[in-house]
Amino acid sequence: MENGVILRKEQLIRLSLRILDIAALLMFDKAFINHYY
């Protein structure tokens, strides 16, 4: 049972990290586009 909880926590952490990565990329894209166009 505890293993399942730990696994779920890892999945949540990975998911949130992926969301942060995507958000950072989108913000970088916007800044890049605004700067060069």
N, CA, C and O atoms as a Tinker XYZ file with bonds, in Angstrom:
   148  protein
     1  N      0.840000   -1.204000    0.000000    73     2
     2  CA     0.000000    0.000000    0.000000    64     1     3
     3  C      0.883000    1.265000    0.000000    63     2     4     5
     4  O      0.623000    2.201000   -0.756000    81     3
     5  N      1.915000    1.288000    0.842000    73     3     6
     6  CA     2.778000    2.469000    0.874000    64     5     7
     7  C      3.509000    2.659000   -0.455000    63     6     8     9
     8  O      3.729000    3.788000   -0.895000    81     7
     9  N      3.884000    1.544000   -1.089000    73     7    10
    10  CA     4.568000    1.650000   -2.382000    64     9    11
    11  C      3.685000    2.371000   -3.394000    63    10    12    13
    12  O      4.167000    3.194000   -4.172000    81    11
    13  N      2.399000    2.059000   -3.378000    73    11    14
    14  CA     1.480000    2.718000   -4.307000    64    13    15
    15  C      1.427000    4.213000   -4.053000    63    14    16    17
    16  O      1.388000    5.003000   -4.996000    81    15
    17  N      1.426000    4.605000   -2.790000    73    15    18
    18  CA     1.377000    6.037000   -2.465000    64    17    19
    19  C      2.641000    6.727000   -2.950000    63    18    20    21
    20  O      2.576000    7.819000   -3.514000    81    19
    21  N      3.794000    6.096000   -2.734000    73    19    22
    22  CA     5.063000    6.679000   -3.170000    64    21    23
    23  C      5.082000    6.804000   -4.696000    63    22    24    25
    24  O      5.512000    7.823000   -5.237000    81    23
    25  N      4.616000    5.770000   -5.375000    73    23    26
    26  CA     4.589000    5.797000   -6.834000    64    25    27
    27  C      3.698000    6.942000   -7.310000    63    26    28    29
    28  O      4.053000    7.668000   -8.239000    81    27
    29  N      2.547000    7.097000   -6.671000    73    27    30
    30  CA     1.631000    8.163000   -7.076000    64    29    31
    31  C      2.290000    9.529000   -6.859000    63    30    32    33
    32  O      2.151000   10.430000   -7.686000    81    31
    33  N      3.000000    9.674000   -5.750000    73    31    34
    34  CA     3.696000   10.949000   -5.491000    64    33    35
    35  C      4.719000   11.216000   -6.580000    63    34    36    37
    36  O      4.825000   12.341000   -7.069000    81    35
    37  N      5.476000   10.192000   -6.966000    73    35    38
    38  CA     6.483000   10.372000   -8.024000    64    37    39
    39  C      5.813000   10.791000   -9.320000    63    38    40    41
    40  O      6.303000   11.677000  -10.021000    81    39
    41  N      4.690000   10.155000   -9.640000    73    39    42
    42  CA     3.986000   10.509000  -10.875000    64    41    43
    43  C      3.511000   11.955000  -10.824000    63    42    44    45
    44  O      3.601000   12.681000  -11.814000    81    43
    45  N      3.000000   12.375000   -9.655000    73    43    46
    46  CA     2.531000   13.759000   -9.516000    64    45    47
    47  C      3.692000   14.731000   -9.671000    63    46    48    49
    48  O      3.554000   15.773000  -10.312000    81    47
    49  N      4.828000   14.393000   -9.087000    73    47    50
    50  CA     5.999000   15.266000   -9.186000    64    49    51
    51  C      6.448000   15.364000  -10.639000    63    50    52    53
    52  O      6.734000   16.452000  -11.140000    81    51
    53  N      6.508000   14.213000  -11.312000    73    51    54
    54  CA     6.933000   14.234000  -12.719000    64    53    55
    55  C      5.953000   15.040000  -13.555000    63    54    56    57
    56  O      6.359000   15.812000  -14.423000    81    55
    57  N      4.653000   14.861000  -13.294000    73    55    58
    58  CA     3.639000   15.586000  -14.065000    64    57    59
    59  C      3.779000   17.085000  -13.845000    63    58    60    61
    60  O      3.733000   17.857000  -14.803000    81    59
    61  N      3.951000   17.510000  -12.588000    73    59    62
    62  CA     4.075000   18.940000  -12.305000    64    61    63
    63  C      5.358000   19.492000  -12.921000    63    62    64    65
    64  O      5.372000   20.623000  -13.407000    81    63
    65  N      6.436000   18.705000  -12.906000    73    63    66
    66  CA     7.680000   19.163000  -13.526000    64    65    67
    67  C      7.483000   19.329000  -15.030000    63    66    68    69
    68  O      7.977000   20.286000  -15.625000    81    67
    69  N      6.763000   18.395000  -15.636000    73    67    70
    70  CA     6.519000   18.490000  -17.077000    64    69    71
    71  C      5.689000   19.733000  -17.378000    63    70    72    73
    72  O      5.950000   20.437000  -18.353000    81    71
    73  N      4.683000   20.002000  -16.536000    73    71    74
    74  CA     3.841000   21.192000  -16.737000    64    73    75
    75  C      4.695000   22.452000  -16.611000    63    74    76    77
    76  O      4.541000   23.395000  -17.389000    81    75
    77  N      5.600000   22.462000  -15.620000    73    75    78
    78  CA     6.477000   23.629000  -15.455000    64    77    79
    79  C      7.371000   23.791000  -16.680000    63    78    80    81
    80  O      7.591000   24.909000  -17.147000    81    79
    81  N      7.884000   22.683000  -17.198000    73    79    82
    82  CA     8.730000   22.740000  -18.397000    64    81    83
    83  C      7.966000   23.351000  -19.562000    63    82    84    85
    84  O      8.471000   24.231000  -20.258000    81    83
    85  N      6.734000   22.868000  -19.766000    73    83    86
    86  CA     5.926000   23.372000  -20.880000    64    85    87
    87  C      5.625000   24.854000  -20.691000    63    86    88    89
    88  O      5.702000   25.635000  -21.640000    81    87
    89  N      5.280000   25.241000  -19.457000    73    87    90
    90  CA     4.979000   26.650000  -19.193000    64    89    91
    91  C      6.210000   27.511000  -19.457000    63    90    92    93
    92  O      6.106000   28.586000  -20.047000    81    91
    93  N      7.376000   27.037000  -19.018000    73    91    94
    94  CA     8.608000   27.794000  -19.235000    64    93    95
    95  C      8.893000   27.925000  -20.732000    63    94    96    97
    96  O      9.295000   28.990000  -21.202000    81    95
    97  N      8.685000   26.845000  -21.473000    73    95    98
    98  CA     8.915000   26.891000  -22.917000    64    97    99
    99  C      7.964000   27.874000  -23.579000    63    98   100   101
   100  O      8.370000   28.645000  -24.449000    81    99
   101  N      6.694000   27.848000  -23.169000    73    99   102
   102  CA     5.712000   28.763000  -23.760000    64   101   103
   103  C      6.083000   30.209000  -23.453000    63   102   104   105
   104  O      6.008000   31.073000  -24.327000    81   103
   105  N      6.483000   30.472000  -22.210000    73   103   106
   106  CA     6.860000   31.844000  -21.847000    64   105   107
   107  C      8.103000   32.260000  -22.621000    63   106   108   109
   108  O      8.200000   33.399000  -23.078000    81   107
   109  N      9.061000   31.336000  -22.770000    73   107   110
   110  CA    10.277000   31.645000  -23.526000    64   109   111
   111  C      9.922000   31.945000  -24.979000    63   110   112   113
   112  O     10.441000   32.892000  -25.570000    81   111
   113  N      9.023000   31.123000  -25.555000    73   111   114
   114  CA     8.593000   31.343000  -26.937000    64   113   115
   115  C      7.978000   32.729000  -27.085000    63   114   116   117
   116  O      8.287000   33.449000  -28.034000    81   115
   117  N      7.104000   33.106000  -26.145000    73   115   118
   118  CA     6.454000   34.415000  -26.233000    64   117   119
   119  C      7.499000   35.524000  -26.162000    63   118   120   121
   120  O      7.458000   36.466000  -26.953000    81   119
   121  N      8.428000   35.419000  -25.225000    73   119   122
   122  CA     9.459000   36.445000  -25.079000    64   121   123
   123  C     10.314000   36.501000  -26.350000    63   122   124   125
   124  O     10.650000   37.579000  -26.840000    81   123
   125  N     10.654000   35.332000  -26.865000    73   123   126
   126  CA    11.479000   35.257000  -28.067000    64   125   127
   127  C     10.761000   35.918000  -29.240000    63   126   128   129
   128  O     11.356000   36.717000  -29.963000    81   127
   129  N      9.480000   35.586000  -29.430000    73   127   130
   130  CA     8.704000   36.140000  -30.543000    64   129   131
   131  C      8.556000   37.650000  -30.373000    63   130   132   133
   132  O      8.728000   38.405000  -31.330000    81   131
   133  N      8.238000   38.090000  -29.154000    73   131   134
   134  CA     8.082000   39.529000  -28.916000    64   133   135
   135  C      9.388000   40.264000  -29.180000    63   134   136   137
   136  O      9.378000   41.390000  -29.676000    81   135
   137  N     10.513000   39.632000  -28.852000    73   135   138
   138  CA    11.804000   40.306000  -28.996000    64   137   139
   139  C     12.213000   40.406000  -30.456000    63   138   140   141
   140  O     12.779000   41.415000  -30.875000    81   139
   141  N     11.930000   39.368000  -31.232000    73   139   142
   142  CA    12.426000   39.344000  -32.610000    64   141   143
   143  C     11.381000   39.710000  -33.651000    63   142   144   145
   144  O     11.723000   39.981000  -34.802000    81   143
   145  N     10.107000   39.721000  -33.260000    73   143   146
   146  CA     9.077000   40.142000  -34.211000    64   145   147
   147  C      8.262000   41.263000  -33.593000    63   146   148
   148  O      7.335000   41.772000  -34.223000    81   147
